[in-house]
Amino acid sequence: MNRFLAFVCAVLLALVSVSSACLAASSDWIGFTLEPERNDSGQIRASFQRDDDRRGDHDNHWSTGFPSRELTGLDVVGFRGSATVPLRFAVVREAGRLDCAGKGGDSYAHGNCSFTPDAGFLQLLDSRGIGRPSREEAFGLMAVNARRDVVDAIAAARYPAPSIDDLMALSALGVDGNYIRGLAAAGYRPASIDTLVEFKALNITPEWIGGFVRIGYANVPADDLVQLKALNITPDFITGFDRVGYRHLPVDELVQLKALGITPEFARWAAGQRSSVPNVNDLVEMKIFNRRR
């Protein structure tokens, strides 16, 4: 079981790592295209790539949907109109900005951008022990919208200083200061940034943790929370066993039961086959025996 959970977490972290790597761009000029988002959301899909990408280097491509208001200065009417017109816009974020110019019309535009890291953000990273990012890393931080609030919340919760890659992974997953502060208030300051990434990737929230606290499972170790979430073990699942007579089962036994598909309903049936409530090992044997029948 531990091997399986390790595999799940490794896959999640690998996905984050790949997403972050795909945001690198080191050339002074970055090509862009704009077109309507395909899902009819009203957003505009902006794609950015360095010149190397046109020769097949797809590790330097960033594409995402923007509300038009986030493409600062874009003439949306001109972009959607039938005539070809000059267009300018900027993507301005805490970690830096892209200033773009080109031409477009009929809901399509193309041109080039220049990237400028935010000097204050770079200084913040340096002062927090994260270090100075390279130009490629600075572009990646801007692309995932890394924020000061996250950096400050990590320091306030006394996590180890993250690496640049850690900060990109957290930002790509949508971790914000409120999430970090909420976990800290619930008693969770995971020992490593990797565990914080796992928590967010699995959607372990302060509210979800509170559901277990209410049924008597306070101060569950972080690794156990990961196992509970990965297997979708809920408070209802646990209280179902409580009602059958299995009071406050340890997390490792809950994981074993869930992994084998042993439900409170099966436990209730098993209890009816005997004069007393069978222990967990007996439940496991009865489940395996029933599968073989």
C-alpha positions as CSV (number, residue, x, y, z in Angstrom):
1,M,0.0,0.0,0.0
2,N,2.8,2.5,0.9
3,R,4.4,1.7,-2.5
4,F,1.1,2.5,-4.2
5,L,0.7,5.8,-2.4
6,A,4.3,6.7,-3.1
7,F,3.6,6.1,-6.8
8,V,0.5,8.3,-6.7
9,C,2.4,11.2,-5.1
10,A,5.4,10.8,-7.5
11,V,3.0,11.1,-10.5
12,L,1.4,14.2,-9.0
13,L,4.8,15.8,-8.4
14,A,6.0,14.8,-11.9
15,L,3.0,16.5,-13.5
16,V,3.7,19.7,-11.6
17,S,7.4,19.5,-12.6
18,V,6.6,19.0,-16.3
19,S,4.1,21.9,-16.2
20,S,6.7,24.2,-14.7
21,A,9.4,23.1,-17.1
22,C,7.2,24.0,-20.1
23,L,7.2,27.7,-19.0
24,A,10.8,28.4,-19.6
25,A,11.9,31.2,-21.9
26,S,15.2,32.9,-22.1
27,S,15.2,34.8,-25.3
28,D,14.8,38.5,-25.3
29,W,11.9,38.3,-27.8
30,I,9.0,35.9,-27.3
31,G,6.5,35.3,-30.0
32,F,2.8,35.5,-29.2
33,T,-0.6,34.6,-30.7
34,L,-4.1,35.5,-29.5
35,E,-7.3,33.7,-30.5
36,P,-10.7,33.1,-28.8
37,E,-10.8,30.3,-26.1
38,R,-12.4,27.3,-27.6
39,N,-14.8,26.6,-24.7
40,D,-16.9,29.8,-25.4
41,S,-16.0,31.2,-22.1
42,G,-15.3,34.6,-23.5
43,Q,-11.7,34.4,-22.6
44,I,-8.8,35.0,-25.0
45,R,-6.2,32.2,-25.4
46,A,-2.7,33.6,-25.4
47,S,0.2,31.5,-26.5
48,F,3.8,32.5,-26.0
49,Q,6.9,30.8,-27.4
50,R,10.5,31.6,-27.9
51,D,12.1,31.3,-31.4
52,D,13.5,27.8,-30.5
53,D,10.0,26.5,-30.2
54,R,9.4,27.0,-33.9
55,R,12.3,24.6,-34.5
56,G,10.7,21.9,-32.3
57,D,11.8,22.8,-28.8
58,H,8.4,22.5,-27.1
59,D,9.8,23.0,-23.6
60,N,9.5,26.7,-24.2
61,H,5.8,27.2,-24.8
62,W,3.2,28.7,-22.5
63,S,-0.5,28.8,-23.5
64,T,-3.4,29.8,-21.3
65,G,-6.8,31.6,-21.3
66,F,-7.1,35.1,-20.1
67,P,-10.0,37.3,-19.3
68,S,-9.6,40.2,-21.7
69,R,-9.1,42.6,-18.7
70,E,-5.8,40.8,-17.8
71,L,-4.4,41.6,-21.2
72,T,-3.8,45.2,-20.2
73,G,-4.2,47.7,-22.9
74,L,-5.5,45.3,-25.6
75,D,-8.0,46.9,-28.0
76,V,-10.6,44.1,-27.9
77,V,-12.8,45.7,-30.5
78,G,-9.8,45.9,-32.9
79,F,-8.9,42.3,-32.1
80,R,-12.4,41.1,-33.0
81,G,-12.9,43.5,-35.9
82,S,-12.6,42.6,-39.6
83,A,-9.7,44.9,-40.4
84,T,-6.1,44.2,-39.6
85,V,-4.8,46.8,-37.0
86,P,-1.8,47.3,-34.8
87,L,-2.3,45.8,-31.3
88,R,-0.5,46.2,-28.0
89,F,-1.0,44.7,-24.6
90,A,0.8,43.7,-21.4
91,V,0.5,40.8,-19.0
92,V,1.4,42.4,-15.6
93,R,2.0,40.1,-12.6
94,E,3.8,40.4,-9.3
95,A,6.8,38.4,-10.6
96,G,7.2,40.4,-13.8
97,R,5.6,41.6,-17.0
98,L,5.3,40.9,-20.7
99,D,5.0,43.8,-23.0
100,C,3.7,42.7,-26.4
101,A,3.1,44.3,-29.8
102,G,1.9,43.0,-33.1
103,K,-1.1,43.1,-35.4
104,G,-4.4,41.4,-35.5
105,G,-8.1,41.3,-36.5
106,D,-10.9,38.9,-37.1
107,S,-10.2,37.4,-33.6
108,Y,-6.6,36.5,-34.3
109,A,-3.4,38.4,-33.5
110,H,0.4,37.7,-33.5
111,G,3.6,39.5,-32.7
112,N,6.4,39.6,-30.2
113,C,6.8,40.3,-26.5
114,S,9.7,41.4,-24.2
115,F,9.8,40.1,-20.6
116,T,10.9,42.1,-17.6
117,P,11.3,40.5,-14.2
118,D,10.0,42.5,-11.2
119,A,13.0,43.8,-9.3
120,G,11.2,43.9,-6.0
121,F,10.0,40.3,-6.4
122,L,13.5,39.1,-7.1
123,Q,14.7,40.9,-4.0
124,L,12.0,39.3,-1.9
125,L,13.0,35.8,-3.0
126,D,16.6,36.6,-2.2
127,S,15.7,38.0,1.2
128,R,13.7,34.9,2.1
129,G,16.5,32.5,1.3
130,I,15.0,31.2,-1.9
131,G,17.7,32.7,-4.1
132,R,17.9,34.7,-7.3
133,P,16.1,33.0,-10.2
134,S,17.7,32.7,-13.6
135,R,15.9,34.6,-16.4
136,E,14.1,31.4,-17.5
137,E,13.0,30.7,-13.9
138,A,11.9,34.3,-13.5
139,F,9.7,33.9,-16.6
140,G,8.3,30.7,-15.2
141,L,7.4,32.4,-11.9
142,M,5.6,35.1,-13.8
143,A,3.8,32.5,-16.0
144,V,2.4,30.5,-13.0
145,N,1.6,33.8,-11.3
146,A,3.8,33.4,-8.2
147,R,2.8,35.9,-5.5
148,R,4.4,37.6,-2.5
149,D,1.6,36.4,-0.3
150,V,2.7,32.8,-0.8
151,V,6.3,33.6,-0.1
152,D,5.3,35.5,3.1
153,A,2.9,32.7,4.3
154,I,5.5,30.0,3.8
155,A,8.0,32.0,6.0
156,A,5.3,32.8,8.6
157,A,4.4,29.1,8.9
158,R,8.1,28.3,9.4
159,Y,8.4,26.0,6.4
160,P,11.9,25.3,5.1
161,A,12.8,27.9,2.4
162,P,11.4,26.6,-0.9
163,S,13.5,26.3,-4.0
164,I,12.4,28.2,-7.2
165,D,11.0,24.9,-8.5
166,D,9.0,24.5,-5.3
167,L,7.5,27.9,-5.6
168,M,6.6,27.3,-9.2
169,A,4.9,24.0,-8.3
170,L,2.9,25.6,-5.5
171,S,1.9,28.5,-7.7
172,A,0.9,26.2,-10.6
173,L,-1.3,24.2,-8.2
174,G,-3.1,27.4,-7.0
175,V,-1.6,27.4,-3.5
176,D,-2.2,30.8,-1.9
177,G,-1.5,32.4,1.5
178,N,-5.0,31.7,2.8
179,Y,-4.5,28.0,2.1
180,I,-1.1,27.9,3.9
181,R,-2.4,29.9,6.9
182,G,-5.5,27.7,7.1
183,L,-3.5,24.6,7.3
184,A,-1.3,26.2,10.0
185,A,-4.4,27.2,12.0
186,A,-5.6,23.5,11.8
187,G,-2.2,22.4,13.2
188,Y,-0.5,21.4,10.0
189,R,2.8,22.8,9.0
190,P,4.2,19.8,7.0
191,A,7.8,19.1,7.5
192,S,8.7,19.8,3.9
193,I,7.4,21.8,0.9
194,D,6.9,18.4,-0.9
195,T,4.3,17.5,1.6
196,L,2.6,20.8,1.1
197,V,2.5,20.2,-2.6
198,E,1.0,16.7,-2.0
199,F,-1.7,18.3,0.2
200,K,-2.7,20.7,-2.5
201,A,-2.5,18.2,-5.3
202,L,-4.8,15.9,-3.4
203,N,-7.1,18.8,-2.3
204,I,-6.5,18.3,1.4
205,T,-8.0,21.4,2.8
206,P,-8.5,22.8,6.4
207,E,-12.2,22.1,6.0
208,W,-11.6,18.5,4.9
209,I,-9.3,18.0,8.0
210,G,-12.0,19.5,10.2
211,G,-14.4,16.7,9.2
212,F,-12.1,14.2,10.8
213,V,-11.5,16.3,13.9
214,R,-15.3,16.4,14.5
215,I,-15.4,12.6,14.7
216,G,-12.4,12.3,17.0
217,Y,-9.5,12.1,14.6
218,A,-7.6,15.2,15.6
219,N,-3.9,15.5,15.1
220,V,-3.7,12.8,12.4
221,P,-0.1,12.7,11.0
222,A,0.4,14.4,7.6
223,D,1.3,11.1,6.0
224,D,-1.8,9.5,7.3
225,L,-3.9,12.3,5.9
226,V,-2.4,11.7,2.5
227,Q,-3.3,8.1,2.7
228,L,-6.9,8.9,3.7
229,K,-7.4,11.4,0.9
230,A,-5.7,9.2,-1.8
231,L,-8.1,6.4,-1.0
232,N,-11.1,8.7,-0.6
233,I,-11.7,7.6,3.0
234,T,-14.4,9.9,4.4
235,P,-15.7,10.6,7.9
236,D,-18.9,8.9,6.8
237,F,-16.9,5.8,6.0
238,I,-15.4,5.8,9.4
239,T,-18.6,6.5,11.4
240,G,-20.2,3.6,9.4
241,F,-17.8,1.2,11.1
242,D,-18.3,2.9,14.4
243,R,-22.0,2.1,14.2
244,V,-21.2,-1.6,13.6
245,G,-19.0,-1.7,16.6
246,Y,-15.5,-0.8,15.3
247,R,-14.7,2.1,17.5
248,H,-12.0,4.6,16.4
249,L,-10.1,2.3,14.0
250,P,-6.5,3.3,13.5
251,V,-5.7,4.8,10.1
252,D,-3.6,1.9,8.9
253,E,-6.6,-0.5,9.5
254,L,-9.0,2.0,7.7
255,V,-6.6,2.0,4.8
256,Q,-6.5,-1.8,4.7
257,L,-10.2,-2.0,4.8
258,K,-10.8,0.6,2.1
259,A,-8.1,-0.9,-0.2
260,L,-9.8,-4.3,0.0
261,G,-13.2,-2.9,-0.6
262,I,-14.5,-3.8,2.8
263,T,-17.4,-1.5,3.6
264,P,-19.4,-0.9,6.8
265,E,-22.2,-2.8,5.1
266,F,-20.0,-5.8,4.6
267,A,-18.8,-5.5,8.3
268,R,-22.5,-5.5,9.4
269,W,-23.2,-8.7,7.3
270,A,-20.0,-10.3,8.7
271,A,-21.1,-9.6,12.3
272,G,-24.4,-11.3,11.5
273,Q,-22.6,-14.4,10.6
274,R,-21.0,-14.7,14.1
275,S,-22.0,-14.4,17.7
276,S,-19.7,-11.4,18.1
277,V,-18.3,-8.6,16.0
278,P,-15.3,-10.1,14.1
279,N,-12.0,-8.2,14.4
280,V,-10.4,-6.5,11.5
281,N,-8.2,-9.5,10.5
282,D,-11.3,-11.7,10.5
283,L,-13.1,-9.2,8.3
284,V,-10.2,-9.4,5.8
285,E,-10.2,-13.2,5.8
286,M,-14.0,-13.3,5.3
287,K,-13.7,-10.8,2.4
288,I,-11.0,-12.8,0.7
289,F,-12.9,-16.0,1.2
290,N,-16.1,-14.5,-0.3
291,R,-14.1,-13.3,-3.3
292,R,-12.9,-16.9,-3.9
293,R,-16.3,-18.4,-3.8
